Amino acid sequence: MPSPGVDGRIGGQHRSNWAPCLIAVAKQAATIKVQRFDFPVIVPRRFFIALFSLAFCLLGDRALHAARAFAIVDSQTGFVLDQGEPRAKRQIGSLTKVATAMVVLDWAEKRSGDLNQMTTIPPESFVGTGENLIGFQPGDTITLRDLLYAALVQSDNIAAYALANHVGAALQSIVPAAASESGTPVAVFVGQMNALAKTLRMDRTHFVNPHGIDETARPLPYSTAADMVRLTRYAVNKAGFRFYVSQKERQIAFNRGGKKQGYMLRNTNELLGTNGIDGVKTGRTARAGDCLILSASRESQVIQECSRTAVIPRHLVIVILGSTDRFGEGAQLLARGWQLYDQWAAGGRMVDPKKTL
């Protein structure tokens, strides 16, 4: 059974309070008597077994929603299949890097930025960014493309900062000074992350850095499950982004003192490649808890109507915030999502504007 939410509660009651009571009822079912009458009434054992099974199923269904916030959405239309606290503001950890990647990719596409150009990793990249798993050092040179792989595949914070520093510097002459609180390249870049959020109607989102670390960040960054769905739908429409986040492993290279160094990245998304899952991103901080965005596809549905043939993509986006078991819960929510999708499709795929993101 999946883990409960961050505070260990399900539907307002602790799971530890449910299970023993249910088990005790099942064990004592054969001996319970109703004493309102002058003669004892034996309640059949099968009644309590059925009651126990029903309660256990309800408990399991609630466990699907153990995260602090989640959303399951048809990527094609934005129709919400299921959700819980979708507008609750929360920290999102490294899910932030989806926005970072999209600012970089949009810059490359719209401003003719070259992702194969080399950039130098500045000393500032190592300040407050946590672990250095890849082993970068100040002064290392690396392509922007390999930094994107490092940020998205292995969720490297130093790579995310270095990307923001380089692209932010390129944008300084274009972006008005008022778009950022300070004139530093990273501040300019973060300003563009927030501008993208505004464009996508992510009205309950605020980014403060390119990697999502919130331990010392003031003010705190935040977003919502609904807003992260909006961002993910935008991102997965870009073939380049889909390719980056679909890589289970990726070899990157960087130069240090004239010598080439190599490193094999390994994706932090344990569900990648299973059950049609082709992305997207993990996130975790002490404040955010475990966070996860999943993108999953099934073979497109082909519908023949008289002389017309309709090809309907089947693709889900799932956002989970504040979980204690993101991969277990993610797998369950994906199964739940496809069940709801099939029911929705069978009913004609009616889209309620009030239930779209």
N, C-alpha and C positions, 0 to 999 in steps of 0.2 A: 504494500500500500504506500502511496507517495507520502512524502513528509508534509506536515502541516505548514501553515504560514509562518512568518518570521516570529510571531509571538506564541506559536504553538497552539493557536485557537482555530476552531472550525465552527462557523455559524454561531459564534458567541459562546461556545462551550469547549472546554478542553477535551481533546480526544481521549486522554487518559481517564477522564471521568465517564466516558461513554462505554468503552469496551468492557470493563469489569462488570458494569451493571447489566449489560446485555447478556454476557456469558452467565452471570448468576441467575438471571431470569430463565435462560434456557435449561440450566441444570436442575432448577427447582420446579420446572413446569409440571412434572407428573404429580407433585405433592401439594400444589396450591389448591385450596378449597375456598369456596365462597360461603360465608357464614350468615348471610342475611336471612336464609330460610331455616326452618326447623331441621332440615336434613342437609348434609354437606353436598355441594355440587362440584364434581370433578371436572376441571377444565382440561380438554384434550391436549396432549403433548403437541400434536401437529399445529395447533393454534399458535403456540409459543414459538415453535420452529419457524412458522411463516412470519410471525411478528419480528423475530430475530433477523431473518433473512432480509425483510423489507428495510429494517433500520440499518442493517449493515450496508445494503445497496445505497441507501440515501447518504450514509456516511462516506462511502467511496465516491459518490458523485460530488459531494462537497469537497472532497480531497482534491478533485480536479481543479478547484478554484482556490487553492491554498495560497497562491501568490497574492501580494498586496494589490496588484493591478494586472489585468491582462486584456487582450483583445484578439479575436480570431476574425479575419476579414478576407473576403474574396478580392484578390489583388486586381482583377480586371475591372470591377465596378466600384470597389470600395465599400460594398455592402457588408455590414457587420453581422456575422453569424452568431457570435456570443461575446460577452464582455463582462468585466467586473471592475468597478472603480476606474473607468477609462480616462477620466479627467482629473484624477488625483495627482497633484504635483509630487514628484519623487526624484531623488537622485538616480542617475542611470549608468554611472560608471563609464566603461569603455564603449557603450553603445554610442557615445558621443562621436566616436571615430567614423561613424557612418556619415555624419554631417561634415567632418573634416575631409573625408575622401571625396565627397560630392563637390565641395568648394574647389578642391584641387582639380578634379576631372572637368568641372565646368570651366575653370580657368584655362585648362589645356585645350578644351573644345572651342570656347568662345574668344579666347585671347591668343590663340595659337601658341600656347605654352608647350614646351617640348619636355615630355616625361623622361626622355633618355638623357637629358642634360645632367651633368654632375653638380652636386651641391656639397658644401662642407657642413658637417655637424658641429654646431656652435657649443661652447661651454655651457650656455644657459639651458641647453636641452637636458642637462643632468640635475638641474635644481628642482627638487620636489616632484620628481617623476617616478620615484620608486625603484623597483628592481631593474637591473641592466642585464637581461637574460641573454641578449645577443652578444654582449661584450663590446659595444661601441666605445670609442674614446673620442674626446674633443679633437677636431682636426681631421677625422676620417672623412673620406670623400666617397660618395655613393650616388647612384642615379635616383631621381625622383620616383621612377617606376619601382625600384627595389624598396624604397622607403614605403611606398603604398602597400606593397606586399607585406612588409614587416608590420605595418600598422593594422592591416585588416586580417591577415592570416594568424599571426601570433600576438596581435594586440599590443605591440610594442609602443610604450609611451614616448620614448626618446625619438623614435621615428616620426610619430605624430607631431611632436614639437618642431623637429627639423623641417618637416613639410610646411608647417605653418610659417616658420621663419622665412623660408625661401619664397614661397608664393606670396606671403604678406609683403615682402620687400618688392616683389614685382608689381603688386597692386597699389603700392603707396602713391605712385604718381597718378593713379586713376581714381582712387577712392577719396572722397572729400575728407578732410581732416576731422570734421565733426562726426564722422561715422564710427570713430573709436575714441575711447576716453584718453588714450595716449597715442603718440605717433609711432610706437614701435611696430615692427613688421608683424609680430604675433598678435598684437592688439587689433591691427587692421584686419588680419585674417579672421580673428574671432568675430569682429564686426560683420564680416561677410557671412559667417556661419549664422548669425542672428538675422541678417537680411534674408538669407535663404529660408530660414524658419518662418519669417513673416510672409514671404511670398507663398509658402505652402500652407498658410493658415494655421501654423503651429502657434496658436495664440497663448498657450500656457507653457512655453518653453523659453529658457534663457541659458545660453552657453557662456562660460567664462574662460575656458581654455580649450585647446584642441584635443585633449586626451581623456577628460572626464574625471580626473582625480579631484576629490572634494574634501580631503582631510584638512587642508589649510586654506582652501578657496573662500574668499569673501568678496561679494556675496556668494551664497551657495548656488551652483548650477542646478537646474531642474528641468524636467519635462514630464510628459504623461504617456500612458500606453497609446492613447488615441493619436497624439502628436507623432509618436515614433512610427506608428503605422503610416501616417501621411508621408513622413520622410522616407520610409522604406519603399513605399509604392513608387515614389519618385526615383529612388536609387535603382531598383531592380528593372526599371525601364531602360536603363543604360547597359548596353552589352558589356562594356568594359568593367563596370562595377560587378556585374554578375560573374564575370570570369575571375576576378580577384577573389571574391568571397567563396568561390566553389573549389578552391585549391586545398586539398588535404595537406600537401607538402609543397614547398617551393624553395629552390636553391637561390640564394642571393649572394652578391659579391660586393666588397667595398675595398678601398685602398687605404693603406696605412703606411706612411713613410716610404712610398714607392713600391710597396709589396702588396700583392693581392690577397685578400682574406675571403674565405667562403663560410657560409652558414646555411644549414638546412632548417627552414621554418617548418613548424608543425601547427596545424590549425587547432585552435582552442575549442572549437565546436565539436563535441563528441558525437553529435547526431548527424553530422555531415555525411552524406552518401547513403543514409538509411531511409527507407520509406519515402523516397522521392525528395528528400531534403537536399537543397543545393545552396544553402547559405543560411544565416547571414552573419551574425555577430554575437559574441558573448560580452558580458560586462560584470564587474564586481567591485564594490568597495564596502567598507564596514557600514556606511550609511545606506548605500543602495541595496545591499543584499545581493543575491544572485539574480542577474538579469540575462535575458536571451531574446534574440529575434530569430525566427525561423522563416525560411522561404521554402515552400514545397510544391511540387508539380505532379500532376498526373497527365497521361496522354490526353490530348485534346479530344473533345467530343465532336463527332461529325453527325450533323442532322440533315437528312435529305427531305426537302419539302417541295413536291412537284418538280419543277425544273431547277430549283435553287438548292445549293448546298451551303450549309452554314458550318463553319469550323469554330468551335468555342473553346478557348484555352481554359484549362482548369488549374488554378494556381492560388494558393493560400499564403497569407502572411500572418504570423502569430508573434505577438509581443508579450513578454512576461517580465514584470518588474517586482522586485522584492520577494523572490522565492527563496526557499532553503534547499530545493532540489530541482534546479532548472531543467536538467536533462530528463529526469523522470517525469516531471510535470509537463515538459514540452512534448514528449512522446504521447502522453495521454491527451493533451489538448489537441494535438494534431489528429489523432484518431477521432476525437469528438468533433473536430472541425470538418472532417470529411463526411461524417454521418450527417451533420447539419447541412453541409453543402449538397449532399445527395437529396435530402428532403426538399431543400430550397429549389434545386434544379427540377425535381419531379413536379413541383408546383408551378413551374413556368418561369423561374428566376425573376420574380417580381421584385423591383428595387424601390424601397421606401426612401425618399429623400431624407427623411428624419433619421434614418439608420445607415447613412453612408458617411464615409470619411474621405 
